[in-house]
């Protein structure tokens, strides 16, 4: 994936700004030699803000910008002047980005709507000036509050594609061929496994100028939930799909067995995936005659809608679109939510060089 521009996983280090110190100034003027305390408050430190932007499709722009620093608040000054607030730092990400703690793997937040903003790290509050501490018994306070310190945190950003239909199947099941035949997408198609090395999105036209988004996920093999094959790298994208379209070739020896393997991998990765709407498509049916097709119909699972298609010949495509549109608009999809599981810390460390995971406190100060 080194040469690919599709980046859906980035680890970065963030630091909010520290608050400015309050002023302990005492007012002095020509005719008021003992004017008393007038120290102003320190400014607030800058926030680290996450903002969803529909113009971004991947996290490529963050791949080589691993450190994000917000500005520090300025100190207060005389005449009760408040210090300037530190500059906020906004991290623009695609819609559907999820944030995890890079040390513990804990799920933190997600942004799904264009323009949605969340504060990842709050800037430190500015300290109060000595003007706030004056009283009848302490009329000349010569002290002020320091500003709150900055907050440092390493986070992981994961992109989970927002699509209506996700294609699930073993390598060479015909997923890319179907996407290219029903949409304008041009995924790579070849006769060897793992031709698709990154997800592809396509907009599928439907009746009455309606449409839905279909995502071609790289092939899943047995053990993918444990990291085999492309493993966990792309299983995350299935969580966002409203409907899962399982695709199994007609020349498979045991269709039910292959379907159970795919279902088992999804359950091992996230059990909530089993609550999604599912449709089974038997592909490459142009190779079958009526007798073989009747034999296959007796062997398919009977607990979900089944459609027999051939993307090359165009057989069953209209029926498939009808089933998908009905599943997408089902009442179950309108209330379904996904609970994001925490990241496995072993996989976090494996994705980065050892040198990138170490940073010293003095490095933050140099940047400030």
N, C-alpha and C positions, 0 to 999 in steps of 0.2 A: 504493500500500500504506500511505499515511500514516494512513488512517482505520481500518485493520484491526488487530485485536488479535492476529493471528497473527504473531509475531516469531520468526524462526528464525536471525537473524544479529545479533550484538552485538559491539561492540568496546569493551573496558574497559581501564583502567590499574590495575595492582596494585602494591602495595609491602608487603613483609614487614616485620616489626619488627626494629630493630637490637638487638644484645645489650647488656646493661648492663655497665658498667665494673667491674672488680674493685677491691676496697678496699685501700689501702695503710696501714691503721690499725695503730697500735702500742698494745698493751694497757697501760693505766695504771689502777691501783687503789691504795687507801690503803696496803696492805702489800706491794704488788708494783709498785714504781715503774719497774721495767724488765722488764715482763712479756713483751716480745718481740712479734713480728708476729702479728696475729690477724684480718687483713682477709679478709672473705668474698668469694665469687665473685659475679659479676654474673648476673642472670637471662637466660634465653633470650628472644630476640625472637619475636613471634607469627608463626605460619605463615599462608599463604593456602591454604585447603583447598577443593577442589572435591568436592561431594557430590551424587550422583544421588538425585532424589526423584520417585517415581512420581506424586505429587500435582500436579506441574507438567507442563503440556503445551506451553508456549511459553517464550520468554525475555523475555516482556513485562516482568516484574518487574525486569529489569536494564537496560531501555532508557534509563531516566533516572537510573540509579545507576552512572555510568561510572567512578567512582574507588573503589577498595577498599583500605583501609589496615589493617594489623594493628598491634597495640600493641607499644611498645618495652619491652624488659626493663629492670628497675630495677637500680641499682648495688648492689654488696655493701656490707656495713657491718661494724661491730665484732663481736667475739666469734664470728668465722667465720660470720656470718649471710649466707645467700645471698639475693640480690635476687629480687624477684617476677618470674616469667615474664610476658612480654607476652601479651595476649589474642589468641587465634587468630581469624581471620576466615573464616567458612565461606560459600562461594558455592553456593547451592542451584540446581540445574539439572535439567531433565527427563532421563530416561533416553535415551541415544542422542546425547548432546552431545559434540562433538569440539572440541579446543582447538588453536589454531595461534598461532605467533608473529606479531604484527601487523606487525613490521618486515621479517622475512625470509620470512614465509609458511610456515615450517617446521612440520610436524605435530609436536605435543607429546604428546598423550594423548587418551583418550576414557573415558567412563563409560557403561556400558550396563545395569548391575544396580542395582535399588533399594537405597539405603544404601551403595553403593560410594563410597569416599573416596580421593582422590589429593591429595598435597601439590604444589601448583603452584609455590609459592615458599617456601623454607625460611627461617625466622627466623635472624638472626645468633646465634652462640653467645656466651654471656656470658664476659667476661674472668676470668682467675684472680686471686684475691687474693694479697697478698704472703705469706700463710701458706704457700703452695705453694713459694715460692722460698727459704725458709730452708735453711741448710746449716751445716756446721761452720765453714766459712770465711766465710760471709755470714750471720751470725746476726741481723742487723737490716736486712733488705731494705726499702727505702723506695720501692718501685715495685710496680706491679701491671699486669696486662694490660688494655688497652681492649677493649670488646666489638666483635664483628664488625659491619660495616656492614649496612644493609638492602639488599635486592635489589629493583630496580624493573623492571617489564616490562609492555609493552602486549601484550594477547592478544586474539584473536578467538575467540568462541564460536559454533559452528555446530550447529544442531539437525538431525539426520537422523532422520526418522521411523522408528520400529520397526514394521514391518508384514510380514505373510506374503506378501501379493500386492500388487504395484504395477501400476496401469493406465497403459499407455503408448500414446500415439496422438496424431494431429494434432487440432487444435481441431474440435469438433463431431463427434467420432467416436462419441459415445454413452457416454462414460465415466461422467459424472455420473448419467445415466439408469440405467445398470446398477447403480451403487452404491446408488441410491435404491430400486431394485426388489428387491435381495437383502439389504438391511440396513435399519436404522431411521434411517440418516443422511439428512439433508435438504439436499443440496447445491443450489446455484442452477442452474437449468436454463433455457436460452433458445436461440433459433435464430440466435445470432450468435457469432463466434469469441471465444475467451478469456473465456467466461462464468465459468469457474473461475479465480479469481485467487489461490487459496491451497489447499494440500492439504487433503483431507477424509478422515477415517477412519471406517470402518464395520465392525461385527462381523457376519460372515455366519454364519448358523446352518447346521449340517450334520447328518447323521444321528446318532442315538444321543446327542443332547445335546452334540455336539461343535461347535466353531466355529473360525473363523480371521479374521484382521484384513485388511481390504482398504483400500488407500490410493488415492484419486483424485488423480493428479498433474496440474497444469495442462498444457494442450496443448503439444506440442513441434513446432517448425517446423524446416525445413531451415536450418542455420546456428546452431541453439540452442547448440551447444558453443562457439561463438565469441561468444556474448552476444546473439544476435538474439532477438526476441520477449521472452518472459520469461527466456530465456537460461539462464545458470548458476544462477539464483536457486533453482530447484526441482529441477534435475537431481540435486542432492546427495541428495535423499530417495530416489531409486531405488536408491542403493547399499545401503540397509538391507533392501530387500525380498528375500525368499527366492525368489520366483517373479515373473517379469515377464509380464503378460498384455497382449499387443499387440492393439489393437483397431483394425480398419479397416472402414469402412462398405462395404456391398455395392454401392453405386452408384459406387465409386471406379473410375476408368478403368483403372488399372494397379495391381492389388493388390500384386504382387511388387515393383514399383518403390517404392511407398510403404513397404512393409516394409523394403526395403534402406535407404531414407533414414533411417528411425527407428533401425535397427540401426547405421548409420554414425555417427549423432549420439551414440549411447551409447558406441560404440567410441572416438570422438574425445575424449569426456569422460573415460572411464576404461575401458581395454581389459578389465579384469577383469569388467566387467558382461556380457561375452559368455559367461562361464562359468556364468552363472545359468541355472536352468531357465526355459524359455520356452514359452508357449502362445499360439496365434493365434486370436482370435475375430473372425469376420466378422459385423458388427452390421447391424441394420436389415433383417434377412432377411424380415420380414413384407411387404416391398414386392415380393418376387420370386415368380414362379411356378416350377413344377418345371423347366421348360426353362431359364430363366435361372440357376436354382440349379445345375443340372448343368453349365452352361457355366462358372460361377465355380469349381466344384470342379476343373476342369481347369487353372485358372490360378493356384491358390494354391501357396505354397512347400510342398515335400514333405519338408523336413528337421525339422519340428516338428509337434506335435499341433494339429489345426485343429478348431474347433467353430463351428457356424452358429447364431446366436442372434438373438433379438428381445426386448429388455428390456421393451418395451411389451406385446407379446403373450404374453410368458413362454415363448417357444419356445427350446428348447435350454439352459435355465438349469440344469436338473438334471444334464445331461451336462457342462456347464461346471464345476459344483461338483465333480463326480467327478474330472475332469482336474486341477483345481487342488489338490484334497486329495491326490491321488496324487503330484503334483509337489512339494508342500510336504513330504511325508514321505519323499521320495527320500533315499537314502543320501548323494548328493552334497551336499545342503543341510546335512547334519549336520556336515560337516567343512569347509565353505566359510568362508573368512575374506576380509575386504576390506582391502587395503593402501591407506590413505588417502594421496592425493597431496597435495603441498604446494600452498598457495594461490598464486595469481598476485598479486603485490604491486600490479599496476596496478588490479585490481578492489578491493583493500583500500582504496586511497586514494579511489576513486570513490564509495564508499559513505558517506563522511563529509565534513563540511565541513572546510575547511583549518584553521579555528580550533580544531577539536576535536583535531587531531593534534599540537598543540604544548602542551607542559607544561614548566614550569621546576622546577628542584630546590627552589627556595624555596617553591613551592606545596606540596610534600610536607611540608616542615618546618612550615608553618602549620597543616596538618591534625593533625600529631603533637602 
